[in-house]
């Protein structure tokens, strides 16, 4: 209240200390009050964010149309609200007696003296955590809101016709415990990573890892990243190295873990395991074309077979059949951004390479694939919406913040750097892996054409893997995304884009 009294501008708005305001919130709301003197309040949609600024989606109140009557049962005039001072004074201002419900009570009185308008854009970021007033004082807040509505009914002459019913509902939820990965902090190093791009950001300042940390057969390379971020390109480049063999994408490791992960010895169930492995189209293992008899022989050449050993043997059998001179095996799968904890438990010596790409370019690439679904006769099987992709991008940023420069077996590379200077970037990756850079890595497209490294069923999504690497697609999104699409992506992801050093173009 003191801040409102001290403010001199004819409009004001309030931002909670733990929330965020979109960069263009004022640019969108002020003109409405300027052009419409009868409007005393303009408010916007809002997005839910967590402690790490990751967007969880649009707030539930955004879908409710505004009316003074609807406001009696739903606090729909939510953040962000820009209020005309004259309307504020006319309704009597803030009533401090309402404490945790003061915003709602003020809006009820404002709705009785002025017109209120809504902007259907999410220009406010409402943070959800255990310390919010709404969580800590929920019962008190509900009771105060009841009093506010009852008083509003009196003011509006509706108390004789309507009465308010309020129910306090207890909700019980079970959720997974937050368990930190067991990491030996004494092994943390400031080395072992590189920046996602040349701009200064929180991920800069790492040095190359020492080549003394040699990879062996027991140190696989897992390539991860969001969809359309360049994981396939990087996998092909690495597979074109004579010492590295990474099969096509498959989900068998995670998909079968729930059934076999706790089994001490798989040998008595080996037929079931092979049947699940080869006959489940969901995880696409059949595209590896591994000889079933060869795999069976390799699996049964063990006195006891744990699930970890079985998975290891599957990858090794692929290497044995298709690239026997390679000494390092690996995996590539965007879905594994959600499985790092599991991957590290089964393969403690794993080396993880995360490739990150401008989110706008990822969405633009998917948009092109979806647009040609009918022409190609294939439906893009991945995520298609900005909301769904935002969930993936949130996870990518969380991984970077958790592991970059904190775990020596984690390497960060940007798609933009990789396609601009492939030789330099691949040389750094090879040094980190512990092998010498080979020019053959730049000719991955020849090996793909000769050996079908990308399965025929997937080539519809990866036609460029038959061509040399190029940087022409880096900024193509600027011409391919509409103003609305670009604004939506940036509103939902501007903090993550900012963290990765990418500049927003529609919000400032």
ROMARSE-302537 format. One record per residue (C-alpha): residue in three letters; x, y, z. Coordinates in steps of 0.001 Angstrom, whole numbers, plus 500000, padded with zeros to 6 digits. Example, Ala and Ser with C-alpha at 12.3 -4.5 7.8 and 13.67 -1.06 7.14 Angstrom:
! ROMARSE-302537
ALA512300495500507800;SER513670498940507140;
! end
This chain:
! ROMARSE-302537
UNK500000500000500000;UNK502855502360500777;UNK504341501751497335;UNK500996502494495689;UNK500736505780497601;UNK504247506803496543;UNK503748505984492867;UNK503012509034490683;UNK502043507454487348;UNK498284507290486661;UNK498505503472486316;UNK500131500900488558;UNK500482497145488857;UNK501862494762491456;UNK504282491864490985;UNK504798489334493779;UNK508423489064494838;UNK508759485431493706;UNK506943485844490372;UNK508068487154486982;UNK506611489723484612;UNK506957489209480875;UNK509266491770479264;UNK506468493270477147;UNK503693493168479754;UNK503549496948480136;UNK503848497509476397;UNK500725495367475931;UNK498605496696478820;UNK499336500437478984;UNK497932501240475494;UNK494565499736476455;UNK494194502103479409;UNK495500504979477283;UNK492880504415474591;UNK489918503507476809;UNK489260505896479700;UNK486238503835480798;UNK488529500853481481;UNK490010500875484955;UNK491729497490485005;UNK493408495390482341;UNK494684491922483212;UNK496401489102481359;UNK496695485358481217;UNK499478483785483244;UNK501843480830483143;UNK502771478556486034;UNK506493478254486753;UNK508528476271489278;UNK511545477159491391;UNK513808476873488308;UNK511688479215486123;UNK510474476226484092;UNK506996476714482645;UNK504406474121483588;UNK501618475442481385;UNK498913478084481407;UNK497156478773484706;UNK493714477148485205;UNK491905480487485621;UNK492937481675482161;UNK490140479782480433;UNK487310481381482439;UNK485678484353480656;UNK485458487525482742;UNK482257489014484045;UNK481497490846487331;UNK479180487942488209;UNK481746485233487477;UNK484236487079489643;UNK482003486294492625;UNK482982482616492479;UNK486316482601490620;UNK489311484924491233;UNK489744485306487499;UNK491209488827487502;UNK494579487295488179;UNK498094488592487570;UNK499058490666485750;UNK496663493585486616;UNK497382497134485520;UNK495062499440487495;UNK494027503012486757;UNK494676505076489889;UNK491391506974489613;UNK489447503669489587;UNK491499502457492544;UNK490693505609494515;UNK487041505451493505;UNK486580501946494927;UNK488330502813498189;UNK491706501174497642;UNK493158498190499452;UNK491457496941502600;UNK494263495550504835;UNK491800493499506888;UNK491702490928504076;UNK495393489991504366;UNK495969486914502141;UNK492802487683500121;UNK493455491391499656;UNK493931491156495855;UNK490671489300495307;UNK488673491625497562;UNK490076494679495747;UNK489115493219492359;UNK485560492613493521;UNK485180496288494414;UNK486932497433491236;UNK484474495374489151;UNK481646497429490683;UNK483006500851489702;UNK484875500345486406;UNK485169498256483272;UNK487711495432483347;UNK489327493963480247;UNK491467490928479642;UNK494412490315477288;UNK494507486686476170;UNK498282486465476369;UNK500332484973479214;UNK502295488034480352;UNK502796486970483961;UNK504645484013485481;UNK503126482707488713;UNK505563480642490748;UNK504323477456492406;UNK506227476250495459;UNK505530475162499021;UNK506169478607500530;UNK503523480543498590;UNK500901482355500629;UNK498187480385498856;UNK499672477108500078;UNK500678478133503595;UNK497470480001504474;UNK494964478231502246;UNK492193477781504832;UNK492517481368506045;UNK492484482615502459;UNK489288480717501622;UNK487473482104504655;UNK488567485662503865;UNK487415485230500273;UNK484019484107501587;UNK483750487297503615;UNK484761489347500576;UNK482060487727498419;UNK479395488130501094;UNK480179491821501337;UNK480097492103497550;UNK476621490521497514;UNK475482493137500038;UNK476901495998497961;UNK475288494667494783;UNK471881494164496403;UNK472002490414495889;UNK472213489239499487;UNK468441488618499650;UNK468551486420496545;UNK471863484583496836;UNK473906483025499566;UNK477416481650499368;UNK478253478031500054;UNK481890477197500857;UNK483491473788501262;UNK487012473184502541;UNK488161470061500727;UNK491169468110501978;UNK493277466679499173;UNK495827463936499755;UNK498455463177497123;UNK501252460646496897;UNK504278461759494931;UNK507770460355494361;UNK510400461441496849;UNK513079463751495524;UNK516206461589495669;UNK519463463101494538;UNK521716460995492343;UNK524602459606494318;UNK527581461456492921;UNK531083461506494337;UNK531494465256494835;UNK535230464836495345;UNK535497463973491658;UNK533814467142490480;UNK535945469215488161;UNK535673472621486576;UNK536907471001483395;UNK534904468807481029;UNK532510470891479027;UNK532101473688476563;UNK529648476503476075;UNK526459476198474017;UNK527299479287472012;UNK529666482196471918;UNK527571484573474032;UNK528309485059477694;UNK525958483037479870;UNK525875480854482962;UNK527387477875481153;UNK530639479474479993;UNK534082479065481425;UNK534870475352481098;UNK538117473868479877;UNK538640470758477806;UNK538934467518479734;UNK542236465715479940;UNK542690463019477296;UNK544054460747480013;UNK540476459679480785;UNK540382457060478042;UNK537068455509477031;UNK536879451739476950;UNK534266449192476012;UNK532746449667479484;UNK532413453453479011;UNK529523453933476595;UNK528566457264475036;UNK524930458326475413;UNK523822461171473116;UNK520758463027474390;UNK518832466217473614;UNK515366467506472819;UNK513621466437469637;UNK515039467958466423;UNK518051469322468299;UNK520668467429466277;UNK520961464130468161;UNK520778462114464929;UNK523411464281463260;UNK525773463919466205;UNK525177460176466406;UNK526087459776462725;UNK529221461895463105;UNK530380459830466060;UNK529507456531464348;UNK531614457595461365;UNK534629457395463683;UNK536307453973463323;UNK536413453492467107;UNK532756454327467864;UNK529567452386467164;UNK526140453820468074;UNK523016451920466913;UNK519783453539465694;UNK517343454907468238;UNK515530452353470405;UNK513650452431473698;UNK514228448799474677;UNK516588449570477570;UNK514016451685479421;UNK510921449861478147;UNK512008446434479417;UNK513638447610482626;UNK510377447619484576;UNK509904443902483807;UNK513475442618484048;UNK515430445216485996;UNK515003443501489379;UNK515687439978488082;UNK518941438569489458;UNK519421436092486630;UNK517723436434483243;UNK518955433112481839;UNK515874431118482948;UNK513722433773481221;UNK515919434312478191;UNK513243433269475673;UNK510752435720477180;UNK513382438441477151;UNK514204437883473470;UNK510520437714472558;UNK509873441046474283;UNK512964442510472665;UNK512192441541469070;UNK508403441630468949;UNK507553444973470546;UNK507254447548467772;UNK507072450381470288;UNK510786450417471060;UNK511837449696467442;UNK514581447245468297;UNK513771445270465136;UNK515335448095463104;UNK518753447069464431;UNK518594443821462399;UNK520655441898464949;UNK520941438180464208;UNK518749436527466909;UNK520957433441467116;UNK524114435513467556;UNK522470437508470322;UNK521165434367472011;UNK524642432828471933;UNK526181435955473430;UNK523557436228476160;UNK523805432575477176;UNK527596432765477241;UNK527228433928480838;UNK526985431882483991;UNK524552434472485384;UNK522875437321483515;UNK521754440522485218;UNK519637443054483334;UNK522592445440483099;UNK524741442671481587;UNK521957441739479180;UNK521592445323477947;UNK525356445601477626;UNK525410442388475599;UNK522703443635473233;UNK524709446748472415;UNK527914444739472108;UNK526260442272469753;UNK525216445118467473;UNK528821446365467504;UNK530121442839466870;UNK527810442332463883;UNK528000445723462198;UNK531191447455463334;UNK533522444884464924;UNK536624447090464774;UNK535005449734467012;UNK535905449634470700;UNK533318452085472064;UNK529576451521471958;UNK526874454074472581;UNK523248455104472406;UNK521257457997471003;UNK517751458860472179;UNK516014462179472954;UNK513736460361475438;UNK516759459644477606;UNK516789463230478865;UNK514279461845481380;UNK516322458719482135;UNK519754459996483178;UNK519420458686486717;UNK518590455197485432;UNK521352455309482821;UNK523924456260485442;UNK522820453491487772;UNK523218450800485112;UNK526334452276483515;UNK528316454246486140;UNK531146454987483711;UNK528792456352481031;UNK529785459468479110;UNK526814461704478330;UNK526805464223475488;UNK523906466683475524;UNK523337468641472340;UNK521265471792472703;UNK519653473841469942;UNK517656477055469808;UNK514153476026470863;UNK512615478109468094;UNK514580476182465475;UNK513458472854466994;UNK509815473875466776;UNK510244475205463241;UNK511744471879462162;UNK508818469968463661;UNK506354472382462077;UNK507803471556458640;UNK507554467822459283;UNK503936468086460405;UNK503037470250457402;UNK504238467515455041;UNK502647464571456842;UNK500028464000454134;UNK502518464493451332;UNK504889461959452863;UNK502182459602454020;UNK503763459467457453;UNK502579461038460709;UNK505289462683462782;UNK505351460492465916;UNK506876463027468277;UNK505577465980470254;UNK503940468676468137;UNK502789471432470495;UNK504740474303472008;UNK503513473236475464;UNK504753469678474985;UNK508091470796473614;UNK508456473301476444;UNK508321470379478862;UNK511229468780476977;UNK513199472025476867;UNK512661472554480590;UNK514212469151481188;UNK517193469969478974;UNK517893473166480917;UNK517505471339484238;UNK520083468770483109;UNK522510471501482097;UNK522122473332485384;UNK522582470094487330;UNK525508468520485507;UNK527400471081483431;UNK530797471767485001;UNK529747469580487971;UNK530118466060486544;UNK533218465175484566;UNK531382462599482445;UNK528978465204481033;UNK529678467175477852;UNK527634470030476415;UNK527692471003472752;UNK525466473353470802;UNK523966472457467460;UNK524846475895466141;UNK528534475494466986;UNK528575471954465606;UNK527270472928462175;UNK529274476173461975;UNK532613474583462840;UNK532188470801462730;UNK535893469956462641;UNK536738472062465697;UNK533756470851467706;UNK534267467193466843;UNK537958467479467706;UNK536992468745471173;UNK534489465938471631;UNK537039463329470523;UNK539626464701472941;UNK537071464471475749;UNK536100460916474758;UNK539756459916474524;UNK540153459218470807;UNK541798461068467943;UNK539652463142465627;UNK539135461526462209;UNK538219463331458996;UNK535812460478458273;UNK533484461997460872;UNK532771464856458460;UNK531775462349455768;UNK529118460657457893;UNK526612461014455058;UNK528640458612452904;UNK528609455952455608;UNK524886456524456142;UNK524218456053452416;UNK526382452938452244;UNK525364451237455473;UNK521876452591456187;UNK522790453942459619;UNK519413455679459704;UNK516772452954459171;UNK514635453346456023;UNK511515453939458123;UNK513187456953459710;UNK514713458545456613;UNK511472460414455958;UNK512320462495459037;UNK516063462736458359;UNK516626463334454612;UNK519480465762455286;UNK521592462974456766;UNK522572462048453215;UNK524195465454452701;UNK527239467237454133;UNK526681469248457281;UNK525701472883456705;UNK524818475952458732;UNK522030477246456480;UNK519285476088458864;UNK520540477929461945;UNK518311480990461551;UNK515696479589459177;UNK513113479730461973;UNK513046483520461673;UNK511286483205458300;UNK509328480023459013;UNK507554480934462259;UNK504594483295462353;UNK504618486275464698;UNK502090484495466911;UNK504112481262467022;UNK507307483112467809;UNK505683485162470546;UNK504100482050472091;UNK507412480173472162;UNK509278483115473641;UNK506623483886476243;UNK506765480290477451;UNK510537479901477237;UNK512231483296477430;UNK514000482524480717;UNK515407479277479325;UNK516418480950476085;UNK518103483647478138;UNK519979481083480235;UNK521328479427477105;UNK522404482733475594;UNK519759482940472846;UNK518182486361472327;UNK514423486802472178;UNK513169488815469224;UNK509495489435470015;UNK509456490399473694;UNK511663493455473912;
! end
